[in-house]
Every structure is written in C-alpha cells, then in structure tokens.
C-alpha cells in the first residue's frame, strides 16, 4: 500500500511540474556562434536580440565569444530577431543573424532579415504583445528566401522595406536598391 501511495504521489508531482513548464509563456533557446567570419577569426560577438518583450539593447548588449553556445529566454509563439556582430581586429562587421523560430542557426545569410525584424520591434510604440502578434503573422520564411536571392541585401532601401512591412503592404517588388 505504501508503494502505491508513493507511486501516486510521484505521479502527481511529475504532472504538476510538467504542467508548469508546459503552460509557461517563455522558453529557453540555445544558439551557437561560429569561429570565423568571411575567412577571418572572430575575437568576439556583440549580441543583440528581441522578441518584443525580452530584449538586449545597444546600451546593455552582451559580448559573447566564438563557438560559445548561448541560451536566450524568448516568448513562446512569437518571432525573435537575433543579431551577432562579429568583432574582428577591434572593428564591428555586418551582423550575422537569425529569426527564431524559423531558424536557430546564426548565419551571415540571415543578418539583413534579422536586422529588419529587430528594427521593427525597436521602432514601434505599440503594445509589445500586439506587436508580437502582428509580426508573427508576417511570412518571415518567404522574406528570408527573397533576400537570399539578392547579392548584397545591405544595398536595399531599408526604410521602404520597414514602412511596407509595418503597413502590411509588403510585396517582393518592394525590394529595391537605395536611391542615389
């Protein structure tokens, strides 16, 4: 009888603790950083991230080191922008990035897309939860695919892209070069 009581107690405890994790509005996500950038050894990374609720701003950015695994606490069911600026010879380079949950690999190919999402989060004065919901509905996977077709996305008209996404009217043909 004691064994049955202990088993039932253990089972109840297990389900109680599991339910707490299951109903949590946050999750811990692990990301790893490369050791090289464009064939050069990276000294460190300046890491910026936000999901609209959790963020690390420029004034309190984390310095992380190559090949280090980092764990970020992010809101479940929302998109998060992660930017990692490689520091090489003391100089900050263009960022590597990813948009979670679509990827958890921080790569050069997704640096531009992640910077767009990051800027949208930081430039809005909307309610953070409403902003999360709005940006989660945007098709970031398709956006990243379109950006991957462009040789140097950093030459695109960023202001135009930001305005079109914010207004809900973005189309692929909005990917135009900056005016001279």
C-alpha positions in Angstrom: 0.0 0.0 0.0 2.9 2.4 0.8 4.4 1.7 -2.6 1.1 2.5 -4.3 0.8 5.8 -2.3 4.4 6.8 -3.1 3.8 6.0 -6.8 0.6 8.1 -6.9 2.4 11.0 -5.1 5.4 10.8 -7.5 3.0 10.7 -10.5 1.1 13.8 -9.2 4.3 15.7 -8.6 5.6 14.8 -12.0 2.5 16.1 -13.8 2.4 19.2 -11.6 5.9 20.2 -12.5 5.4 19.3 -16.2 2.3 21.4 -16.4 4.2 24.4 -15.1 6.8 24.1 -17.9 4.0 23.3 -20.5 2.0 26.4 -19.7 5.0 28.8 -19.4 4.9 31.7 -21.8 8.7 31.6 -22.2 11.2 29.1 -23.5 15.0 28.9 -23.3 16.6 28.5 -26.7 20.2 27.6 -27.4 22.1 29.2 -30.2 25.7 28.7 -31.3 28.1 31.1 -32.8 30.8 30.4 -35.5 34.5 30.9 -35.0 35.1 32.6 -38.4 33.5 35.3 -40.5 34.5 35.7 -44.1 37.6 33.6 -43.5 38.8 35.7 -40.6 39.0 34.7 -37.0 36.4 36.4 -34.8 37.5 37.9 -31.5 34.1 38.2 -30.0 30.5 39.0 -31.0 28.2 41.8 -29.9 24.9 40.1 -29.4 21.5 41.9 -29.8 18.2 40.3 -29.6 14.5 41.0 -29.1 11.1 39.3 -29.3 9.3 42.5 -28.4 9.2 41.5 -24.7 12.7 40.2 -24.0 15.5 42.3 -25.5 19.0 43.4 -25.1 19.6 46.9 -26.3 22.7 48.6 -27.6 23.5 50.1 -24.2 23.5 46.7 -22.5 24.5 44.4 -25.3 26.1 41.1 -24.4 29.6 40.3 -25.5 29.9 36.6 -26.4 32.8 34.6 -27.8 33.1 32.4 -30.9 32.0 28.7 -30.7 30.1 29.6 -27.5 26.6 28.3 -27.0 24.2 30.9 -25.7 20.8 30.4 -24.1 18.2 33.1 -24.6 14.9 33.3 -22.9 12.3 34.1 -25.5 8.5 34.3 -25.7 6.8 31.2 -27.0 4.8 31.5 -30.3 6.5 34.7 -31.3 9.2 35.7 -33.7 12.6 36.9 -32.3 15.4 38.7 -34.0 18.9 37.7 -33.0 21.9 39.7 -34.3 25.5 38.8 -33.7 28.0 41.5 -34.9 31.5 39.9 -35.3 34.3 41.9 -33.9 37.5 41.4 -36.0 40.6 43.4 -35.2 38.6 45.6 -33.0 36.1 46.5 -35.7 32.4 45.7 -35.8 31.4 43.9 -39.0 27.9 43.4 -40.6 25.8 41.2 -38.4 25.1 37.5 -38.7 21.6 36.7 -37.6 18.5 34.5 -37.4 14.8 34.8 -37.0 13.6 32.4 -34.4 11.5 30.1 -34.6 12.3 29.7 -38.3 16.0 29.0 -37.6 18.3 28.8 -34.6 21.4 29.0 -36.7 23.1 32.4 -36.6 24.3 33.0 -40.2 25.5 35.7 -42.4 22.7 35.0 -44.9 20.0 36.0 -42.4 21.7 39.0 -40.9 19.8 41.5 -43.0 16.4 39.9 -42.4 17.0 39.7 -38.7 18.0 43.4 -38.6 14.7 44.3 -40.3 12.7 42.4 -37.7 14.9 43.9 -34.9 14.4 47.4 -36.2 10.6 46.9 -36.4 10.4 45.8 -32.8 12.5 48.7 -31.5 10.9 51.4 -33.6 7.3 50.7 -32.6 5.4 52.3 -29.7 2.6 49.7 -29.9 1.7 47.3 -27.1 4.5 44.7 -27.1 2.1 41.8 -27.2 0.1 43.3 -30.1 3.3 44.0 -31.9 4.5 40.4 -31.4 1.2 39.1 -32.8 1.4 41.4 -35.8 5.0 40.5 -36.7 4.4 36.8 -36.1 1.8 36.9 -38.9 4.3 38.2 -41.5 5.8 35.5 -43.7 9.4 35.7 -42.5 10.4 32.5 -44.2 9.4 33.8 -47.6 11.0 37.1 -46.8 14.3 35.4 -46.0 14.1 33.4 -49.2 13.6 36.6 -51.3 16.5 38.2 -49.5 18.8 35.2 -50.2 18.3 35.8 -53.9 19.9 39.3 -53.6 23.7 39.5 -53.9 24.1 42.3 -51.3 20.9 43.0 -49.4 22.6 45.8 -47.4 22.2 47.9 -50.6 18.4 47.7 -50.4 16.2 50.6 -49.4 15.7 49.6 -45.8 13.3 52.5 -45.0 11.0 51.4 -47.8 11.0 47.8 -46.6 10.3 48.8 -43.0 7.4 51.0 -44.0 5.9 48.4 -46.2 6.1 45.6 -43.6 4.7 47.9 -40.9 1.8 48.9 -43.1 1.0 45.3 -44.1 1.6 46.1 -47.7 5.0 44.5 -48.4 5.5 42.7 -51.8 8.6 41.2 -53.3 8.9 44.1 -55.7 9.4 46.4 -52.7 13.0 45.0 -52.6 14.6 47.9 -54.4 18.1 49.4 -54.1 18.6 52.6 -52.1 18.1 55.8 -54.2 21.3 57.5 -55.1 
